[in-house]
Amino acid sequence: MTRLLDITGLRAGYATVPVLHGIDLHLDAGEAIGLFGPNGHGKTTLLHAVSGLLKPTAGCVRFDGQDITGAKPSAIVAAGLVQAQQGNTLFGDMGVQETLELAAFNTRARSGWQTRLEEVQALFPRLAERKRQRARTLSGGERQMLSIGCALMCNPRLLILDEPTLGLSPRLKGELREAIAEIARKGVPLIVVEQDVEFLLALSSRLYLVEQGEIARMINRADAPDHKEIMEMYFGEQAH
Protein backbone atom coordinates (compact mmCIF):
# COMPACT_ATOMS: atom_id res chain seq x y z
CA MET A 1 0.00 0.00 0.00
CA THR A 2 1.22 3.52 -0.84
CA ARG A 3 2.39 5.49 2.19
CA LEU A 4 0.68 8.90 2.23
CA LEU A 5 2.19 10.35 5.41
CA ASP A 6 5.49 9.32 6.97
CA ILE A 7 6.71 10.97 10.19
CA THR A 8 10.15 10.06 11.52
CA GLY A 9 12.00 11.33 14.58
CA LEU A 10 9.76 14.37 14.95
CA ARG A 11 10.66 16.78 17.74
CA ALA A 12 8.93 20.07 18.53
CA GLY A 13 8.06 22.35 21.41
CA TYR A 14 7.40 25.91 22.52
CA ALA A 15 10.27 28.33 23.20
CA THR A 16 12.72 26.34 25.34
CA VAL A 17 10.16 23.70 26.38
CA PRO A 18 10.39 20.47 24.34
CA VAL A 19 7.09 18.58 23.90
CA LEU A 20 7.67 15.94 21.21
CA HIS A 21 10.62 13.60 21.71
CA GLY A 22 11.10 11.74 18.45
CA ILE A 23 7.67 10.74 17.12
CA ASP A 24 7.46 8.02 14.45
CA LEU A 25 4.16 7.16 12.76
CA HIS A 26 2.73 6.65 9.30
CA LEU A 27 -0.55 6.60 7.39
CA ASP A 28 -1.24 4.76 4.15
CA ALA A 29 -3.45 5.98 1.30
CA GLY A 30 -7.13 5.46 2.08
CA GLU A 31 -6.44 4.75 5.76
CA ALA A 32 -7.75 6.31 8.96
CA ILE A 33 -5.69 6.33 12.15
CA GLY A 34 -6.51 7.54 15.65
CA LEU A 35 -4.49 9.28 18.35
CA PHE A 36 -5.39 9.10 22.03
CA GLY A 37 -3.77 9.68 25.37
CA PRO A 38 -3.78 11.99 28.41
CA ASN A 39 -4.31 15.71 27.90
CA GLY A 40 -1.15 17.78 27.68
CA HIS A 41 1.06 14.97 26.40
CA GLY A 42 1.66 16.26 22.86
CA LYS A 43 -1.22 15.21 20.60
CA THR A 44 -2.15 18.73 19.49
CA THR A 45 1.52 19.72 19.25
CA LEU A 46 2.06 16.78 16.91
CA LEU A 47 -0.83 17.84 14.68
CA HIS A 48 0.38 21.44 14.60
CA ALA A 49 3.88 20.34 13.63
CA VAL A 50 2.49 18.21 10.79
CA SER A 51 0.18 21.01 9.59
CA GLY A 52 2.89 23.68 9.57
CA LEU A 53 1.38 25.62 12.48
CA LEU A 54 4.48 24.83 14.56
CA LYS A 55 7.99 24.44 13.19
CA PRO A 56 9.65 21.14 14.22
CA THR A 57 13.10 21.28 15.80
CA ALA A 58 14.16 17.91 14.34
CA GLY A 59 12.83 15.00 12.33
CA CYS A 60 11.00 14.74 9.03
CA VAL A 61 7.41 14.89 7.78
CA ARG A 62 6.87 13.47 4.30
CA PHE A 63 3.50 13.81 2.55
CA ASP A 64 3.00 11.72 -0.57
CA GLY A 65 6.77 11.39 -0.85
CA GLN A 66 7.50 15.11 -0.51
CA ASP A 67 9.36 16.60 2.44
CA ILE A 68 7.00 19.20 3.99
CA THR A 69 8.89 19.61 7.28
CA GLY A 70 8.55 23.23 8.37
CA ALA A 71 6.70 24.30 5.20
CA LYS A 72 4.20 27.16 5.38
CA PRO A 73 0.64 26.13 6.34
CA SER A 74 -0.72 27.56 3.08
CA ALA A 75 1.64 25.36 1.04
CA ILE A 76 0.70 22.30 3.09
CA VAL A 77 -3.03 22.96 2.60
CA ALA A 78 -2.45 23.50 -1.12
CA ALA A 79 -0.77 20.06 -1.23
CA GLY A 80 -3.94 18.55 0.24
CA LEU A 81 -3.08 18.08 3.93
CA VAL A 82 -5.80 19.93 5.83
CA GLN A 83 -6.48 20.28 9.54
CA ALA A 84 -9.95 21.34 10.66
CA GLN A 85 -9.54 23.95 13.37
CA GLN A 86 -11.84 24.20 16.38
CA GLY A 87 -15.14 25.89 15.57
CA ASN A 88 -14.42 28.93 17.74
CA THR A 89 -11.72 30.07 15.28
CA LEU A 90 -14.22 30.92 12.51
CA PHE A 91 -14.85 34.46 11.27
CA GLY A 92 -17.93 35.19 13.35
CA ASP A 93 -19.50 37.84 11.12
CA MET A 94 -19.34 35.76 7.93
CA GLY A 95 -22.35 33.75 6.78
CA VAL A 96 -22.29 29.95 6.76
CA GLN A 97 -22.39 29.48 2.99
CA GLU A 98 -20.04 32.41 2.44
CA THR A 99 -17.56 30.76 4.81
CA LEU A 100 -17.78 27.42 3.00
CA GLU A 101 -17.30 29.03 -0.42
CA LEU A 102 -14.30 31.03 0.80
CA ALA A 103 -12.68 27.84 2.11
CA ALA A 104 -12.23 26.58 -1.47
CA PHE A 105 -9.68 29.32 -2.10
CA ASN A 106 -6.62 27.48 -3.38
CA THR A 107 -6.12 26.38 -6.97
CA ARG A 108 -6.72 22.64 -6.49
CA ALA A 109 -9.82 23.31 -4.34
CA ARG A 110 -11.53 25.59 -6.87
CA SER A 111 -12.14 22.74 -9.28
CA GLY A 112 -15.46 21.10 -8.39
CA TRP A 113 -16.16 23.35 -5.42
CA GLN A 114 -19.91 23.51 -6.14
CA THR A 115 -20.20 19.72 -6.02
CA ARG A 116 -18.27 19.64 -2.75
CA LEU A 117 -20.55 22.34 -1.33
CA GLU A 118 -23.55 20.11 -2.07
CA GLU A 119 -21.75 17.14 -0.47
CA VAL A 120 -20.95 19.15 2.66
CA GLN A 121 -24.55 20.34 2.96
CA ALA A 122 -25.76 16.75 2.54
CA LEU A 123 -23.34 15.59 5.24
CA PHE A 124 -24.35 18.44 7.57
CA PRO A 125 -27.99 19.38 6.78
CA ARG A 126 -27.94 21.96 9.58
CA LEU A 127 -25.44 24.02 7.56
CA ALA A 128 -27.80 24.05 4.59
CA GLU A 129 -30.65 25.16 6.87
CA ARG A 130 -28.53 27.95 8.33
CA LYS A 131 -26.63 28.99 5.21
CA ARG A 132 -27.41 32.70 5.66
CA GLN A 133 -26.73 32.82 9.41
CA ARG A 134 -23.54 34.38 10.73
CA ALA A 135 -21.07 31.89 12.14
CA ARG A 136 -21.09 33.49 15.60
CA THR A 137 -24.82 32.77 15.97
CA LEU A 138 -24.36 29.01 15.56
CA SER A 139 -24.21 26.58 18.46
CA GLY A 140 -20.89 25.03 19.42
CA GLY A 141 -21.74 21.82 17.59
CA GLU A 142 -22.84 23.69 14.48
CA ARG A 143 -19.62 25.72 14.45
CA GLN A 144 -17.67 22.48 14.62
CA MET A 145 -19.68 21.14 11.67
CA LEU A 146 -18.86 24.32 9.77
CA SER A 147 -15.17 23.98 10.57
CA ILE A 148 -15.08 20.40 9.26
CA GLY A 149 -17.13 21.51 6.26
CA CYS A 150 -14.54 24.19 5.49
CA ALA A 151 -11.77 21.59 5.64
CA LEU A 152 -13.70 19.38 3.21
CA MET A 153 -14.14 22.35 0.87
CA CYS A 154 -10.33 22.47 0.62
CA ASN A 155 -10.50 19.12 -1.23
CA PRO A 156 -8.27 17.31 1.28
CA ARG A 157 -6.11 14.33 0.42
CA LEU A 158 -5.64 13.92 4.18
CA LEU A 159 -7.99 15.38 6.80
CA ILE A 160 -6.86 15.96 10.40
CA LEU A 161 -9.43 16.36 13.20
CA ASP A 162 -8.33 17.36 16.70
CA GLU A 163 -10.97 16.31 19.27
CA PRO A 164 -13.88 17.37 17.04
CA THR A 165 -16.56 16.46 19.62
CA LEU A 166 -14.89 18.05 22.66
CA GLY A 167 -17.40 19.77 24.93
CA LEU A 168 -20.48 18.84 22.92
CA SER A 169 -23.71 17.28 24.16
CA PRO A 170 -24.12 13.51 23.72
CA ARG A 171 -26.62 14.08 20.90
CA LEU A 172 -24.32 16.38 18.94
CA LYS A 173 -21.36 14.10 19.60
CA GLY A 174 -23.34 11.28 18.01
CA GLU A 175 -24.19 13.38 14.95
CA LEU A 176 -20.60 14.48 14.42
CA ARG A 177 -19.19 11.00 14.91
CA GLU A 178 -21.58 9.58 12.34
CA ALA A 179 -20.54 12.33 9.91
CA ILE A 180 -16.85 11.55 10.51
CA ALA A 181 -17.52 7.85 9.93
CA GLU A 182 -19.24 8.76 6.66
CA ILE A 183 -16.20 10.80 5.58
CA ALA A 184 -14.03 7.74 6.27
CA ARG A 185 -16.42 5.47 4.35
CA LYS A 186 -16.03 7.74 1.33
CA GLY A 187 -12.29 7.06 1.38
CA VAL A 188 -10.90 10.34 2.73
CA PRO A 189 -7.74 9.49 4.75
CA LEU A 190 -8.10 10.68 8.35
CA ILE A 191 -6.07 11.38 11.45
CA VAL A 192 -8.47 11.80 14.39
CA VAL A 193 -7.67 12.72 17.99
CA GLU A 194 -10.42 11.54 20.36
CA GLN A 195 -10.67 10.32 23.94
CA ASP A 196 -13.40 7.79 23.04
CA VAL A 197 -11.17 4.88 22.12
CA GLU A 198 -14.09 2.64 21.14
CA PHE A 199 -15.12 5.23 18.55
CA LEU A 200 -11.55 5.41 17.26
CA LEU A 201 -11.34 1.61 17.00
CA ALA A 202 -14.54 1.51 14.94
CA LEU A 203 -13.20 4.27 12.68
CA SER A 204 -9.49 3.49 12.37
CA SER A 205 -7.21 0.68 11.29
CA ARG A 206 -4.56 1.65 13.87
CA LEU A 207 -4.35 3.70 17.04
CA TYR A 208 -1.37 5.44 18.58
CA LEU A 209 -1.15 6.12 22.31
CA VAL A 210 0.71 9.41 22.86
CA GLU A 211 2.33 9.86 26.28
CA GLN A 212 5.00 12.31 27.40
CA GLY A 213 5.59 13.41 23.81
CA GLU A 214 6.29 9.89 22.57
CA ILE A 215 4.39 7.03 20.94
CA ALA A 216 3.91 4.72 23.90
CA ARG A 217 2.03 2.04 21.97
CA MET A 218 0.61 1.28 18.54
CA ILE A 219 -2.60 -0.76 18.44
CA ASN A 220 -3.95 -2.59 15.41
CA ARG A 221 -7.73 -2.88 15.32
CA ALA A 222 -7.48 -6.63 14.72
CA ASP A 223 -5.75 -7.23 18.08
CA ALA A 224 -7.07 -4.29 20.10
CA PRO A 225 -7.21 -4.64 23.90
CA ASP A 226 -10.47 -4.73 25.82
CA HIS A 227 -11.96 -1.79 27.71
CA LYS A 228 -10.22 -2.69 31.01
CA GLU A 229 -6.80 -2.76 29.36
CA ILE A 230 -7.48 0.59 27.69
CA MET A 231 -8.38 2.16 31.05
CA GLU A 232 -5.16 0.79 32.50
CA MET A 233 -3.23 2.50 29.70
CA TYR A 234 -4.70 5.82 30.82
CA PHE A 235 -4.72 5.45 34.58
CA GLY A 236 -2.33 2.64 35.49
CA GLU A 237 -2.74 -0.89 36.77
CA GLN A 238 -5.25 0.03 39.50
CA ALA A 239 -7.93 1.22 37.02
CA HIS A 240 -11.36 -0.44 37.28
N, C-alpha and C positions, 0 to 999 in steps of 0.2 A: 504493500500500500504506500502511496506517495505521502511523504511527510510534509505537512503544511507549515507547522510551527516547530522550531527546534531551539530550545533554550539551554545553554550550557554555562555552568560556572557563574551564574548571574549574581552580582553583588550590587547593592544600592542602599542609600540611607538619606538622612536629612542633616545638613551641615556636618558636624563631626560625629554624628550618631549613626553607626551602621545598623541596618535592619535586616537585609538579606545577606546570607553568608554562603553563597555558592549554590544557587538553585539550578537543578537540572530537571527538565520535563519536556514532553513533546506532545504534539497532536497531529493525527493523520487526517488527510482529506476526508470530509464527510463524517468526521467523528465529533462527539461531544464529550468533554471531560469536566469533572467537578473538583472544586477546591473547598476544603473545610478545615476547621481548626479554631482554637481559642481566639477571641478578639485581641487585636494588638500584637499579633505574631507575624505580620508581614504579608497577608493576602492582598490587601489593597495596594501596598507598596509594590508588590510583584506586578499587579495589573498596570499600575501607573508606569512602571519601568518598561513594560512591553509596549504600551500605547504611546510612549514618547512624552508622557506628562512628567516623568522624572528621569534624569539622565543616570544610567548605571555607572558605577565606579569600576567595574570589571565584568568580564564575561561576554557572552554573545547571544543575540537574538536574531534568528534567521527565519524569514517569512517567505514561503514558497521558494526557498533556495537563495534569497537575497538577504544580505546583512543589513538589518534595519536598526542596529544598536545605536541608540542616541540620536536617531533621525527626528526631524520635526514632526509633531503630531499631525499636521496637515498632510505631510508626505506619506505618513503611515496610513491615514484614513484614505488617501487617494489610491494607495496600493490595495485597499480592501480590508484592512484590519481595523475594526470599529468597536469602540467601547461605548456602551450606553451609560451616560452619566445619571446620577440620581435626579429625580424629577424636580427637586427644588433649585436646580441650576438653569432652568428654562428662562427665556425672556418673558417675564410675566405679562407685559402689555401686548404681546403678539397673539393673534388668533390661532386656534388649533390647526386649521388647514393651512394657514399662512406659514406656520412653524414647520409643518411637514413638508411643504413645497420647498421652503428655504433649505431644508436639510439635504436635498438632492442638488448640492451646489457644485460638486466637483465634476470633472469631465466624464468619468466613467459612470457616475450616478445619474447624469442627465438623460442618458439613453434609457427609455422605458420607464421614466419616472411616473407617468400617469397610471400605468399598469400597477406599479408598486404601491401607489397611493390607494388604489382600489383594494389591493391585497391587504394593506395595513388597516384600512377601514373595515374590511371583512373580518380580520383577526381581532380588532378592537372596535366593535360596533358603537361603543360609547363615544369614541372620537368622531365618528360620522355624525352622531346625534348632536355633538357639541362643537361642530366644526367652526362656528362663528364666535364661540366664547373665547375670552382671553385666558391665557394659560394660568394666570394667577387665581382665577375663579374656580379652577378645577379642584377636586378632592386630591388627597395625597396619592391614592391609587390611580386616579385618572392621569395625574401628572407623570406617574411612573410609566403608564401605558404610552403616553405621548413621547416620553424619552426613548423608550424602546422602539416606538414607531419611527422616530427620527433616525435612529441607528439603522433601521431596516431601509429607510429611504436612501441611505448612503450606498446601497447595493453591496452589503458586506460579503466578503469571502470568508471572514471569520468574525463572529460576533461575541463580545465579552460583556458579561452581566455581573455586576458586583452587588450581591445581596438585593436583588430586585424587589423582594417582598418584605424587606425590613420595615417594621412598624405598622404594617397594614392589618386590617381586620381579617379574621379567618375567611370570610366570604371573598374578599378581594384577593387574598393570597391564593385561594383556590382558582379564581379566574385567571390571575396572572400565570400561575404554574401551568394551567392547561394551555394558555397561549404559548408559553415557552416550549412546552412539549410539542405543540403543533409546528413551531419554527424548526425544531429538531427533526420532526417527521418529514418536513419538506427538504431536508438535506443541508441546511445551513450549519456549518461547523460552529460549535459553541464552547466557550469556557464560562462556567457559571460558579460563582461563589454563593454558597447557601449554608445555613446551619442545619437544615432538615436533610440529614444524610439519606433517609429513605427516599426522599424526592430525587436527590442527586443520583442514587443508585438506579432508579427507574429511568432516569434521563440519560445517564452517561455510561460509557463503556469502561471508564477508569476514574478513580478518585485519587486525589493527592491530599494527604494530611500535612498541613503547614504548621510547624511549631518552631518558635525561637528563630524565625527567619530561614528555616531549612525544611526540606521535604523529609518528614519523619517516617512516612510510609506511603507506598503506592498500593492501591487496592483495585483488583480487577473485579468487574461485576460478577463474573462466573464463580469466583471463590470469595465473595464478600463475607465479612463476619456478621454475626447476629447482633441484635440491638444491644444486648448486655456488653459484648466486646467493644462496640462502638462507644458506649458510655464510659467504659474503662479507658479508652483512648483519650477522652476529654478530661476525665476527672480522676483517673488513677484506679488502682486495683480495688479500692473500697467502694466503688460506685455500685448502686443497686437499681 
